[in-house]
Amino acid sequence: MNLGDYVDVPTRFRLALDKWPDLRVVETPAEVVTIGDRTFISVTVKVYRDLMDLLPCVATAWEPFPGTTPYVRNSEMMNCSTSALGRALGMMIPFGKMASFEEVQNRQNDTPAPARAPKIIVDMPNKEVWPVSKKQLQELSELGYGGAVPANWNEANAIIKRMSVK
């Protein structure tokens, strides 16, 4: 999978907050949806750019229930919530890919998602908690990196340094 234009949800959220400091996210309670013999968790989010936003961005995501991998099972609602937020932010700020990395990976050959929970980070006092940047993802792609998405800025930076030396 080419990660060159992938922007994770924490980065999307940070970029949206930079653009709209009064941004608010309102999430509907999760719903259970049944289609045929399949069951899904459904979450809808509304993202208001500011207190006067009369037309918030609305996005819905569904997650199979029960989750199809050990990493999603028992976290279906949380994954669905993050996916819905990522979709809304993707409609507000153009990114290369709408789907989250986890969504894409979870739908390919039943390959398990990385064993890390998505995090939304608002206050980033130091680089230890910074999410991977779009520039880092592009650089990793250009270097031919094919591993899992790094968990944070420091991890991505270490991989880039290691691969640049070779």
Chimera marker file (.cmm) of the C-alpha trace (Angstrom):
<marker_set name="trace">
<marker id="1" x="0.000" y="0.000" z="0.000" r="1" g="1" b="0" radius="0.5"/>
<marker id="2" x="1.335" y="3.433" z="-0.940" r="1" g="1" b="0" radius="0.5"/>
<marker id="3" x="1.175" y="5.668" z="2.141" r="1" g="1" b="0" radius="0.5"/>
<marker id="4" x="2.468" y="8.765" z="0.346" r="1" g="1" b="0" radius="0.5"/>
<marker id="5" x="-0.818" y="10.645" z="0.501" r="1" g="1" b="0" radius="0.5"/>
<marker id="6" x="-2.208" y="9.125" z="3.703" r="1" g="1" b="0" radius="0.5"/>
<marker id="7" x="-2.954" y="11.532" z="6.564" r="1" g="1" b="0" radius="0.5"/>
<marker id="8" x="-4.036" y="9.917" z="9.830" r="1" g="1" b="0" radius="0.5"/>
<marker id="9" x="-7.000" y="11.169" z="11.863" r="1" g="1" b="0" radius="0.5"/>
<marker id="10" x="-4.946" y="12.825" z="14.654" r="1" g="1" b="0" radius="0.5"/>
<marker id="11" x="-3.065" y="14.836" z="12.016" r="1" g="1" b="0" radius="0.5"/>
<marker id="12" x="-6.318" y="15.719" z="10.220" r="1" g="1" b="0" radius="0.5"/>
<marker id="13" x="-7.764" y="16.832" z="13.550" r="1" g="1" b="0" radius="0.5"/>
<marker id="14" x="-4.712" y="18.958" z="14.403" r="1" g="1" b="0" radius="0.5"/>
<marker id="15" x="-4.787" y="20.607" z="10.951" r="1" g="1" b="0" radius="0.5"/>
<marker id="16" x="-8.510" y="21.331" z="11.328" r="1" g="1" b="0" radius="0.5"/>
<marker id="17" x="-7.927" y="22.876" z="14.769" r="1" g="1" b="0" radius="0.5"/>
<marker id="18" x="-5.149" y="25.022" z="13.289" r="1" g="1" b="0" radius="0.5"/>
<marker id="19" x="-7.570" y="26.260" z="10.616" r="1" g="1" b="0" radius="0.5"/>
<marker id="20" x="-10.651" y="26.522" z="12.859" r="1" g="1" b="0" radius="0.5"/>
<marker id="21" x="-9.592" y="27.041" z="16.515" r="1" g="1" b="0" radius="0.5"/>
<marker id="22" x="-13.233" y="27.009" z="17.696" r="1" g="1" b="0" radius="0.5"/>
<marker id="23" x="-13.958" y="23.701" z="15.963" r="1" g="1" b="0" radius="0.5"/>
<marker id="24" x="-16.456" y="21.461" z="17.769" r="1" g="1" b="0" radius="0.5"/>
<marker id="25" x="-17.243" y="17.796" z="17.188" r="1" g="1" b="0" radius="0.5"/>
<marker id="26" x="-20.648" y="16.399" z="18.116" r="1" g="1" b="0" radius="0.5"/>
<marker id="27" x="-21.137" y="12.650" z="17.894" r="1" g="1" b="0" radius="0.5"/>
<marker id="28" x="-24.477" y="10.859" z="17.807" r="1" g="1" b="0" radius="0.5"/>
<marker id="29" x="-24.931" y="7.812" z="20.010" r="1" g="1" b="0" radius="0.5"/>
<marker id="30" x="-23.819" y="4.641" z="18.245" r="1" g="1" b="0" radius="0.5"/>
<marker id="31" x="-26.558" y="2.640" z="16.538" r="1" g="1" b="0" radius="0.5"/>
<marker id="32" x="-26.762" y="-1.038" z="15.658" r="1" g="1" b="0" radius="0.5"/>
<marker id="33" x="-27.699" y="-1.593" z="12.010" r="1" g="1" b="0" radius="0.5"/>
<marker id="34" x="-28.615" y="-5.001" z="10.569" r="1" g="1" b="0" radius="0.5"/>
<marker id="35" x="-28.507" y="-5.702" z="6.841" r="1" g="1" b="0" radius="0.5"/>
<marker id="36" x="-29.398" y="-9.249" z="5.931" r="1" g="1" b="0" radius="0.5"/>
<marker id="37" x="-27.469" y="-11.421" z="8.358" r="1" g="1" b="0" radius="0.5"/>
<marker id="38" x="-24.745" y="-8.804" z="8.983" r="1" g="1" b="0" radius="0.5"/>
<marker id="39" x="-24.598" y="-6.402" z="11.920" r="1" g="1" b="0" radius="0.5"/>
<marker id="40" x="-22.800" y="-3.056" z="11.986" r="1" g="1" b="0" radius="0.5"/>
<marker id="41" x="-22.139" y="-0.258" z="14.459" r="1" g="1" b="0" radius="0.5"/>
<marker id="42" x="-23.004" y="3.131" z="12.954" r="1" g="1" b="0" radius="0.5"/>
<marker id="43" x="-21.707" y="6.480" z="14.241" r="1" g="1" b="0" radius="0.5"/>
<marker id="44" x="-22.388" y="9.922" z="12.788" r="1" g="1" b="0" radius="0.5"/>
<marker id="45" x="-20.395" y="13.035" z="13.651" r="1" g="1" b="0" radius="0.5"/>
<marker id="46" x="-21.089" y="16.688" z="12.980" r="1" g="1" b="0" radius="0.5"/>
<marker id="47" x="-18.078" y="18.987" z="12.827" r="1" g="1" b="0" radius="0.5"/>
<marker id="48" x="-18.803" y="22.659" z="13.400" r="1" g="1" b="0" radius="0.5"/>
<marker id="49" x="-16.064" y="25.023" z="12.204" r="1" g="1" b="0" radius="0.5"/>
<marker id="50" x="-17.073" y="27.678" z="14.749" r="1" g="1" b="0" radius="0.5"/>
<marker id="51" x="-19.969" y="28.687" z="16.998" r="1" g="1" b="0" radius="0.5"/>
<marker id="52" x="-21.808" y="30.322" z="14.075" r="1" g="1" b="0" radius="0.5"/>
<marker id="53" x="-21.443" y="27.400" z="11.625" r="1" g="1" b="0" radius="0.5"/>
<marker id="54" x="-24.924" y="26.857" z="10.188" r="1" g="1" b="0" radius="0.5"/>
<marker id="55" x="-23.871" y="24.008" z="7.913" r="1" g="1" b="0" radius="0.5"/>
<marker id="56" x="-21.606" y="21.606" z="9.823" r="1" g="1" b="0" radius="0.5"/>
<marker id="57" x="-19.834" y="18.819" z="8.016" r="1" g="1" b="0" radius="0.5"/>
<marker id="58" x="-21.641" y="15.521" z="8.659" r="1" g="1" b="0" radius="0.5"/>
<marker id="59" x="-20.127" y="12.066" z="8.176" r="1" g="1" b="0" radius="0.5"/>
<marker id="60" x="-21.177" y="8.540" z="9.079" r="1" g="1" b="0" radius="0.5"/>
<marker id="61" x="-19.101" y="5.379" z="9.372" r="1" g="1" b="0" radius="0.5"/>
<marker id="62" x="-20.068" y="1.735" z="9.893" r="1" g="1" b="0" radius="0.5"/>
<marker id="63" x="-17.949" y="-0.956" z="11.490" r="1" g="1" b="0" radius="0.5"/>
<marker id="64" x="-18.797" y="-4.672" z="11.291" r="1" g="1" b="0" radius="0.5"/>
<marker id="65" x="-19.922" y="-6.149" z="14.593" r="1" g="1" b="0" radius="0.5"/>
<marker id="66" x="-18.371" y="-8.166" z="16.030" r="1" g="1" b="0" radius="0.5"/>
<marker id="67" x="-15.052" y="-6.845" z="14.745" r="1" g="1" b="0" radius="0.5"/>
<marker id="68" x="-13.314" y="-9.047" z="12.209" r="1" g="1" b="0" radius="0.5"/>
<marker id="69" x="-9.833" y="-8.826" z="13.746" r="1" g="1" b="0" radius="0.5"/>
<marker id="70" x="-8.565" y="-9.151" z="17.326" r="1" g="1" b="0" radius="0.5"/>
<marker id="71" x="-7.528" y="-5.470" z="17.184" r="1" g="1" b="0" radius="0.5"/>
<marker id="72" x="-11.016" y="-4.205" z="16.358" r="1" g="1" b="0" radius="0.5"/>
<marker id="73" x="-13.052" y="-6.658" z="18.426" r="1" g="1" b="0" radius="0.5"/>
<marker id="74" x="-14.444" y="-4.949" z="21.543" r="1" g="1" b="0" radius="0.5"/>
<marker id="75" x="-13.418" y="-1.563" z="20.109" r="1" g="1" b="0" radius="0.5"/>
<marker id="76" x="-15.876" y="-1.416" z="17.224" r="1" g="1" b="0" radius="0.5"/>
<marker id="77" x="-17.627" y="1.748" z="18.401" r="1" g="1" b="0" radius="0.5"/>
<marker id="78" x="-14.351" y="3.585" z="19.054" r="1" g="1" b="0" radius="0.5"/>
<marker id="79" x="-12.972" y="2.603" z="15.633" r="1" g="1" b="0" radius="0.5"/>
<marker id="80" x="-16.246" y="3.656" z="14.024" r="1" g="1" b="0" radius="0.5"/>
<marker id="81" x="-16.159" y="6.992" z="15.843" r="1" g="1" b="0" radius="0.5"/>
<marker id="82" x="-12.594" y="7.691" z="14.692" r="1" g="1" b="0" radius="0.5"/>
<marker id="83" x="-13.499" y="6.705" z="11.123" r="1" g="1" b="0" radius="0.5"/>
<marker id="84" x="-16.518" y="9.030" z="11.086" r="1" g="1" b="0" radius="0.5"/>
<marker id="85" x="-14.391" y="11.923" z="12.382" r="1" g="1" b="0" radius="0.5"/>
<marker id="86" x="-11.671" y="11.183" z="9.820" r="1" g="1" b="0" radius="0.5"/>
<marker id="87" x="-14.274" y="11.178" z="7.034" r="1" g="1" b="0" radius="0.5"/>
<marker id="88" x="-15.766" y="14.502" z="8.141" r="1" g="1" b="0" radius="0.5"/>
<marker id="89" x="-12.334" y="16.119" z="8.387" r="1" g="1" b="0" radius="0.5"/>
<marker id="90" x="-11.450" y="14.659" z="4.984" r="1" g="1" b="0" radius="0.5"/>
<marker id="91" x="-14.440" y="16.482" z="3.497" r="1" g="1" b="0" radius="0.5"/>
<marker id="92" x="-13.413" y="19.741" z="5.165" r="1" g="1" b="0" radius="0.5"/>
<marker id="93" x="-9.732" y="19.678" z="4.205" r="1" g="1" b="0" radius="0.5"/>
<marker id="94" x="-8.699" y="17.834" z="1.042" r="1" g="1" b="0" radius="0.5"/>
<marker id="95" x="-6.406" y="14.874" z="1.679" r="1" g="1" b="0" radius="0.5"/>
<marker id="96" x="-5.135" y="12.251" z="-0.747" r="1" g="1" b="0" radius="0.5"/>
<marker id="97" x="-7.127" y="9.389" z="0.770" r="1" g="1" b="0" radius="0.5"/>
<marker id="98" x="-10.471" y="9.546" z="2.567" r="1" g="1" b="0" radius="0.5"/>
<marker id="99" x="-10.330" y="6.133" z="4.251" r="1" g="1" b="0" radius="0.5"/>
<marker id="100" x="-8.194" y="5.693" z="7.323" r="1" g="1" b="0" radius="0.5"/>
<marker id="101" x="-5.196" y="3.382" z="7.137" r="1" g="1" b="0" radius="0.5"/>
<marker id="102" x="-6.966" y="1.030" z="9.534" r="1" g="1" b="0" radius="0.5"/>
<marker id="103" x="-10.125" y="0.968" z="7.372" r="1" g="1" b="0" radius="0.5"/>
<marker id="104" x="-8.139" y="0.055" z="4.275" r="1" g="1" b="0" radius="0.5"/>
<marker id="105" x="-6.034" y="-2.553" z="6.044" r="1" g="1" b="0" radius="0.5"/>
<marker id="106" x="-9.035" y="-4.102" z="7.823" r="1" g="1" b="0" radius="0.5"/>
<marker id="107" x="-10.748" y="-4.648" z="4.464" r="1" g="1" b="0" radius="0.5"/>
<marker id="108" x="-7.775" y="-6.255" z="2.656" r="1" g="1" b="0" radius="0.5"/>
<marker id="109" x="-7.567" y="-10.038" z="2.909" r="1" g="1" b="0" radius="0.5"/>
<marker id="110" x="-8.623" y="-9.917" z="6.571" r="1" g="1" b="0" radius="0.5"/>
<marker id="111" x="-5.179" y="-8.521" z="7.434" r="1" g="1" b="0" radius="0.5"/>
<marker id="112" x="-5.185" y="-7.356" z="11.077" r="1" g="1" b="0" radius="0.5"/>
<marker id="113" x="-4.816" y="-3.656" z="11.773" r="1" g="1" b="0" radius="0.5"/>
<marker id="114" x="-1.748" y="-2.404" z="13.661" r="1" g="1" b="0" radius="0.5"/>
<marker id="115" x="-1.973" y="-3.135" z="17.394" r="1" g="1" b="0" radius="0.5"/>
<marker id="116" x="-2.303" y="0.482" z="18.417" r="1" g="1" b="0" radius="0.5"/>
<marker id="117" x="-5.425" y="2.405" z="19.251" r="1" g="1" b="0" radius="0.5"/>
<marker id="118" x="-6.136" y="5.583" z="17.303" r="1" g="1" b="0" radius="0.5"/>
<marker id="119" x="-5.569" y="8.655" z="19.436" r="1" g="1" b="0" radius="0.5"/>
<marker id="120" x="-6.845" y="12.172" z="19.025" r="1" g="1" b="0" radius="0.5"/>
<marker id="121" x="-4.219" y="14.498" z="20.375" r="1" g="1" b="0" radius="0.5"/>
<marker id="122" x="-5.160" y="18.106" z="20.973" r="1" g="1" b="0" radius="0.5"/>
<marker id="123" x="-2.398" y="19.332" z="23.278" r="1" g="1" b="0" radius="0.5"/>
<marker id="124" x="1.047" y="18.389" z="21.965" r="1" g="1" b="0" radius="0.5"/>
<marker id="125" x="3.659" y="19.791" z="24.371" r="1" g="1" b="0" radius="0.5"/>
<marker id="126" x="6.525" y="17.693" z="23.006" r="1" g="1" b="0" radius="0.5"/>
<marker id="127" x="7.378" y="15.561" z="19.995" r="1" g="1" b="0" radius="0.5"/>
<marker id="128" x="6.953" y="12.287" z="21.886" r="1" g="1" b="0" radius="0.5"/>
<marker id="129" x="3.192" y="12.495" z="21.336" r="1" g="1" b="0" radius="0.5"/>
<marker id="130" x="3.121" y="14.157" z="17.907" r="1" g="1" b="0" radius="0.5"/>
<marker id="131" x="1.405" y="12.130" z="15.233" r="1" g="1" b="0" radius="0.5"/>
<marker id="132" x="3.246" y="11.178" z="12.076" r="1" g="1" b="0" radius="0.5"/>
<marker id="133" x="3.255" y="14.103" z="9.651" r="1" g="1" b="0" radius="0.5"/>
<marker id="134" x="2.171" y="14.025" z="6.019" r="1" g="1" b="0" radius="0.5"/>
<marker id="135" x="5.713" y="15.021" z="5.029" r="1" g="1" b="0" radius="0.5"/>
<marker id="136" x="7.120" y="12.031" z="6.936" r="1" g="1" b="0" radius="0.5"/>
<marker id="137" x="4.646" y="9.667" z="5.247" r="1" g="1" b="0" radius="0.5"/>
<marker id="138" x="5.639" y="11.052" z="1.845" r="1" g="1" b="0" radius="0.5"/>
<marker id="139" x="9.324" y="10.632" z="2.672" r="1" g="1" b="0" radius="0.5"/>
<marker id="140" x="8.783" y="7.055" z="3.874" r="1" g="1" b="0" radius="0.5"/>
<marker id="141" x="6.958" y="6.285" z="0.630" r="1" g="1" b="0" radius="0.5"/>
<marker id="142" x="9.774" y="7.808" z="-1.449" r="1" g="1" b="0" radius="0.5"/>
<marker id="143" x="12.322" y="5.728" z="0.480" r="1" g="1" b="0" radius="0.5"/>
<marker id="144" x="10.323" y="2.584" z="-0.361" r="1" g="1" b="0" radius="0.5"/>
<marker id="145" x="9.189" y="1.876" z="3.204" r="1" g="1" b="0" radius="0.5"/>
<marker id="146" x="6.611" y="-0.910" z="3.234" r="1" g="1" b="0" radius="0.5"/>
<marker id="147" x="6.084" y="-1.523" z="6.944" r="1" g="1" b="0" radius="0.5"/>
<marker id="148" x="3.265" y="-0.524" z="9.271" r="1" g="1" b="0" radius="0.5"/>
<marker id="149" x="2.437" y="3.150" z="9.759" r="1" g="1" b="0" radius="0.5"/>
<marker id="150" x="4.738" y="4.468" z="12.510" r="1" g="1" b="0" radius="0.5"/>
<marker id="151" x="3.004" y="5.153" z="15.820" r="1" g="1" b="0" radius="0.5"/>
<marker id="152" x="4.337" y="8.702" z="16.246" r="1" g="1" b="0" radius="0.5"/>
<marker id="153" x="6.640" y="11.434" z="14.961" r="1" g="1" b="0" radius="0.5"/>
<marker id="154" x="9.744" y="10.061" z="16.694" r="1" g="1" b="0" radius="0.5"/>
<marker id="155" x="9.247" y="6.538" z="15.349" r="1" g="1" b="0" radius="0.5"/>
<marker id="156" x="8.763" y="7.842" z="11.798" r="1" g="1" b="0" radius="0.5"/>
<marker id="157" x="11.831" y="10.060" z="12.117" r="1" g="1" b="0" radius="0.5"/>
<marker id="158" x="13.973" y="7.126" z="13.329" r="1" g="1" b="0" radius="0.5"/>
<marker id="159" x="12.864" y="4.968" z="10.371" r="1" g="1" b="0" radius="0.5"/>
<marker id="160" x="13.617" y="7.792" z="7.917" r="1" g="1" b="0" radius="0.5"/>
<marker id="161" x="17.101" y="8.284" z="9.397" r="1" g="1" b="0" radius="0.5"/>
<marker id="162" x="17.799" y="4.547" z="9.314" r="1" g="1" b="0" radius="0.5"/>
<marker id="163" x="16.649" y="4.201" z="5.708" r="1" g="1" b="0" radius="0.5"/>
<marker id="164" x="18.471" y="7.338" z="4.563" r="1" g="1" b="0" radius="0.5"/>
<marker id="165" x="21.820" y="5.975" z="5.791" r="1" g="1" b="0" radius="0.5"/>
<marker id="166" x="21.578" y="2.856" z="3.593" r="1" g="1" b="0" radius="0.5"/>
<link id1="1" id2="2" r="1" g="1" b="0" radius="0.2"/>
<link id1="2" id2="3" r="1" g="1" b="0" radius="0.2"/>
<link id1="3" id2="4" r="1" g="1" b="0" radius="0.2"/>
<link id1="4" id2="5" r="1" g="1" b="0" radius="0.2"/>
<link id1="5" id2="6" r="1" g="1" b="0" radius="0.2"/>
<link id1="6" id2="7" r="1" g="1" b="0" radius="0.2"/>
<link id1="7" id2="8" r="1" g="1" b="0" radius="0.2"/>
<link id1="8" id2="9" r="1" g="1" b="0" radius="0.2"/>
<link id1="9" id2="10" r="1" g="1" b="0" radius="0.2"/>
<link id1="10" id2="11" r="1" g="1" b="0" radius="0.2"/>
<link id1="11" id2="12" r="1" g="1" b="0" radius="0.2"/>
<link id1="12" id2="13" r="1" g="1" b="0" radius="0.2"/>
<link id1="13" id2="14" r="1" g="1" b="0" radius="0.2"/>
<link id1="14" id2="15" r="1" g="1" b="0" radius="0.2"/>
<link id1="15" id2="16" r="1" g="1" b="0" radius="0.2"/>
<link id1="16" id2="17" r="1" g="1" b="0" radius="0.2"/>
<link id1="17" id2="18" r="1" g="1" b="0" radius="0.2"/>
<link id1="18" id2="19" r="1" g="1" b="0" radius="0.2"/>
<link id1="19" id2="20" r="1" g="1" b="0" radius="0.2"/>
<link id1="20" id2="21" r="1" g="1" b="0" radius="0.2"/>
<link id1="21" id2="22" r="1" g="1" b="0" radius="0.2"/>
<link id1="22" id2="23" r="1" g="1" b="0" radius="0.2"/>
<link id1="23" id2="24" r="1" g="1" b="0" radius="0.2"/>
<link id1="24" id2="25" r="1" g="1" b="0" radius="0.2"/>
<link id1="25" id2="26" r="1" g="1" b="0" radius="0.2"/>
<link id1="26" id2="27" r="1" g="1" b="0" radius="0.2"/>
<link id1="27" id2="28" r="1" g="1" b="0" radius="0.2"/>
<link id1="28" id2="29" r="1" g="1" b="0" radius="0.2"/>
<link id1="29" id2="30" r="1" g="1" b="0" radius="0.2"/>
<link id1="30" id2="31" r="1" g="1" b="0" radius="0.2"/>
<link id1="31" id2="32" r="1" g="1" b="0" radius="0.2"/>
<link id1="32" id2="33" r="1" g="1" b="0" radius="0.2"/>
<link id1="33" id2="34" r="1" g="1" b="0" radius="0.2"/>
<link id1="34" id2="35" r="1" g="1" b="0" radius="0.2"/>
<link id1="35" id2="36" r="1" g="1" b="0" radius="0.2"/>
<link id1="36" id2="37" r="1" g="1" b="0" radius="0.2"/>
<link id1="37" id2="38" r="1" g="1" b="0" radius="0.2"/>
<link id1="38" id2="39" r="1" g="1" b="0" radius="0.2"/>
<link id1="39" id2="40" r="1" g="1" b="0" radius="0.2"/>
<link id1="40" id2="41" r="1" g="1" b="0" radius="0.2"/>
<link id1="41" id2="42" r="1" g="1" b="0" radius="0.2"/>
<link id1="42" id2="43" r="1" g="1" b="0" radius="0.2"/>
<link id1="43" id2="44" r="1" g="1" b="0" radius="0.2"/>
<link id1="44" id2="45" r="1" g="1" b="0" radius="0.2"/>
<link id1="45" id2="46" r="1" g="1" b="0" radius="0.2"/>
<link id1="46" id2="47" r="1" g="1" b="0" radius="0.2"/>
<link id1="47" id2="48" r="1" g="1" b="0" radius="0.2"/>
<link id1="48" id2="49" r="1" g="1" b="0" radius="0.2"/>
<link id1="49" id2="50" r="1" g="1" b="0" radius="0.2"/>
<link id1="50" id2="51" r="1" g="1" b="0" radius="0.2"/>
<link id1="51" id2="52" r="1" g="1" b="0" radius="0.2"/>
<link id1="52" id2="53" r="1" g="1" b="0" radius="0.2"/>
<link id1="53" id2="54" r="1" g="1" b="0" radius="0.2"/>
<link id1="54" id2="55" r="1" g="1" b="0" radius="0.2"/>
<link id1="55" id2="56" r="1" g="1" b="0" radius="0.2"/>
<link id1="56" id2="57" r="1" g="1" b="0" radius="0.2"/>
<link id1="57" id2="58" r="1" g="1" b="0" radius="0.2"/>
<link id1="58" id2="59" r="1" g="1" b="0" radius="0.2"/>
<link id1="59" id2="60" r="1" g="1" b="0" radius="0.2"/>
<link id1="60" id2="61" r="1" g="1" b="0" radius="0.2"/>
<link id1="61" id2="62" r="1" g="1" b="0" radius="0.2"/>
<link id1="62" id2="63" r="1" g="1" b="0" radius="0.2"/>
<link id1="63" id2="64" r="1" g="1" b="0" radius="0.2"/>
<link id1="64" id2="65" r="1" g="1" b="0" radius="0.2"/>
<link id1="65" id2="66" r="1" g="1" b="0" radius="0.2"/>
<link id1="66" id2="67" r="1" g="1" b="0" radius="0.2"/>
<link id1="67" id2="68" r="1" g="1" b="0" radius="0.2"/>
<link id1="68" id2="69" r="1" g="1" b="0" radius="0.2"/>
<link id1="69" id2="70" r="1" g="1" b="0" radius="0.2"/>
<link id1="70" id2="71" r="1" g="1" b="0" radius="0.2"/>
<link id1="71" id2="72" r="1" g="1" b="0" radius="0.2"/>
<link id1="72" id2="73" r="1" g="1" b="0" radius="0.2"/>
<link id1="73" id2="74" r="1" g="1" b="0" radius="0.2"/>
<link id1="74" id2="75" r="1" g="1" b="0" radius="0.2"/>
<link id1="75" id2="76" r="1" g="1" b="0" radius="0.2"/>
<link id1="76" id2="77" r="1" g="1" b="0" radius="0.2"/>
<link id1="77" id2="78" r="1" g="1" b="0" radius="0.2"/>
<link id1="78" id2="79" r="1" g="1" b="0" radius="0.2"/>
<link id1="79" id2="80" r="1" g="1" b="0" radius="0.2"/>
<link id1="80" id2="81" r="1" g="1" b="0" radius="0.2"/>
<link id1="81" id2="82" r="1" g="1" b="0" radius="0.2"/>
<link id1="82" id2="83" r="1" g="1" b="0" radius="0.2"/>
<link id1="83" id2="84" r="1" g="1" b="0" radius="0.2"/>
<link id1="84" id2="85" r="1" g="1" b="0" radius="0.2"/>
<link id1="85" id2="86" r="1" g="1" b="0" radius="0.2"/>
<link id1="86" id2="87" r="1" g="1" b="0" radius="0.2"/>
<link id1="87" id2="88" r="1" g="1" b="0" radius="0.2"/>
<link id1="88" id2="89" r="1" g="1" b="0" radius="0.2"/>
<link id1="89" id2="90" r="1" g="1" b="0" radius="0.2"/>
<link id1="90" id2="91" r="1" g="1" b="0" radius="0.2"/>
<link id1="91" id2="92" r="1" g="1" b="0" radius="0.2"/>
<link id1="92" id2="93" r="1" g="1" b="0" radius="0.2"/>
<link id1="93" id2="94" r="1" g="1" b="0" radius="0.2"/>
<link id1="94" id2="95" r="1" g="1" b="0" radius="0.2"/>
<link id1="95" id2="96" r="1" g="1" b="0" radius="0.2"/>
<link id1="96" id2="97" r="1" g="1" b="0" radius="0.2"/>
<link id1="97" id2="98" r="1" g="1" b="0" radius="0.2"/>
<link id1="98" id2="99" r="1" g="1" b="0" radius="0.2"/>
<link id1="99" id2="100" r="1" g="1" b="0" radius="0.2"/>
<link id1="100" id2="101" r="1" g="1" b="0" radius="0.2"/>
<link id1="101" id2="102" r="1" g="1" b="0" radius="0.2"/>
<link id1="102" id2="103" r="1" g="1" b="0" radius="0.2"/>
<link id1="103" id2="104" r="1" g="1" b="0" radius="0.2"/>
<link id1="104" id2="105" r="1" g="1" b="0" radius="0.2"/>
<link id1="105" id2="106" r="1" g="1" b="0" radius="0.2"/>
<link id1="106" id2="107" r="1" g="1" b="0" radius="0.2"/>
<link id1="107" id2="108" r="1" g="1" b="0" radius="0.2"/>
<link id1="108" id2="109" r="1" g="1" b="0" radius="0.2"/>
<link id1="109" id2="110" r="1" g="1" b="0" radius="0.2"/>
<link id1="110" id2="111" r="1" g="1" b="0" radius="0.2"/>
<link id1="111" id2="112" r="1" g="1" b="0" radius="0.2"/>
<link id1="112" id2="113" r="1" g="1" b="0" radius="0.2"/>
<link id1="113" id2="114" r="1" g="1" b="0" radius="0.2"/>
<link id1="114" id2="115" r="1" g="1" b="0" radius="0.2"/>
<link id1="115" id2="116" r="1" g="1" b="0" radius="0.2"/>
<link id1="116" id2="117" r="1" g="1" b="0" radius="0.2"/>
<link id1="117" id2="118" r="1" g="1" b="0" radius="0.2"/>
<link id1="118" id2="119" r="1" g="1" b="0" radius="0.2"/>
<link id1="119" id2="120" r="1" g="1" b="0" radius="0.2"/>
<link id1="120" id2="121" r="1" g="1" b="0" radius="0.2"/>
<link id1="121" id2="122" r="1" g="1" b="0" radius="0.2"/>
<link id1="122" id2="123" r="1" g="1" b="0" radius="0.2"/>
<link id1="123" id2="124" r="1" g="1" b="0" radius="0.2"/>
<link id1="124" id2="125" r="1" g="1" b="0" radius="0.2"/>
<link id1="125" id2="126" r="1" g="1" b="0" radius="0.2"/>
<link id1="126" id2="127" r="1" g="1" b="0" radius="0.2"/>
<link id1="127" id2="128" r="1" g="1" b="0" radius="0.2"/>
<link id1="128" id2="129" r="1" g="1" b="0" radius="0.2"/>
<link id1="129" id2="130" r="1" g="1" b="0" radius="0.2"/>
<link id1="130" id2="131" r="1" g="1" b="0" radius="0.2"/>
<link id1="131" id2="132" r="1" g="1" b="0" radius="0.2"/>
<link id1="132" id2="133" r="1" g="1" b="0" radius="0.2"/>
<link id1="133" id2="134" r="1" g="1" b="0" radius="0.2"/>
<link id1="134" id2="135" r="1" g="1" b="0" radius="0.2"/>
<link id1="135" id2="136" r="1" g="1" b="0" radius="0.2"/>
<link id1="136" id2="137" r="1" g="1" b="0" radius="0.2"/>
<link id1="137" id2="138" r="1" g="1" b="0" radius="0.2"/>
<link id1="138" id2="139" r="1" g="1" b="0" radius="0.2"/>
<link id1="139" id2="140" r="1" g="1" b="0" radius="0.2"/>
<link id1="140" id2="141" r="1" g="1" b="0" radius="0.2"/>
<link id1="141" id2="142" r="1" g="1" b="0" radius="0.2"/>
<link id1="142" id2="143" r="1" g="1" b="0" radius="0.2"/>
<link id1="143" id2="144" r="1" g="1" b="0" radius="0.2"/>
<link id1="144" id2="145" r="1" g="1" b="0" radius="0.2"/>
<link id1="145" id2="146" r="1" g="1" b="0" radius="0.2"/>
<link id1="146" id2="147" r="1" g="1" b="0" radius="0.2"/>
<link id1="147" id2="148" r="1" g="1" b="0" radius="0.2"/>
<link id1="148" id2="149" r="1" g="1" b="0" radius="0.2"/>
<link id1="149" id2="150" r="1" g="1" b="0" radius="0.2"/>
<link id1="150" id2="151" r="1" g="1" b="0" radius="0.2"/>
<link id1="151" id2="152" r="1" g="1" b="0" radius="0.2"/>
<link id1="152" id2="153" r="1" g="1" b="0" radius="0.2"/>
<link id1="153" id2="154" r="1" g="1" b="0" radius="0.2"/>
<link id1="154" id2="155" r="1" g="1" b="0" radius="0.2"/>
<link id1="155" id2="156" r="1" g="1" b="0" radius="0.2"/>
<link id1="156" id2="157" r="1" g="1" b="0" radius="0.2"/>
<link id1="157" id2="158" r="1" g="1" b="0" radius="0.2"/>
<link id1="158" id2="159" r="1" g="1" b="0" radius="0.2"/>
<link id1="159" id2="160" r="1" g="1" b="0" radius="0.2"/>
<link id1="160" id2="161" r="1" g="1" b="0" radius="0.2"/>
<link id1="161" id2="162" r="1" g="1" b="0" radius="0.2"/>
<link id1="162" id2="163" r="1" g="1" b="0" radius="0.2"/>
<link id1="163" id2="164" r="1" g="1" b="0" radius="0.2"/>
<link id1="164" id2="165" r="1" g="1" b="0" radius="0.2"/>
<link id1="165" id2="166" r="1" g="1" b="0" radius="0.2"/>
</marker_set>
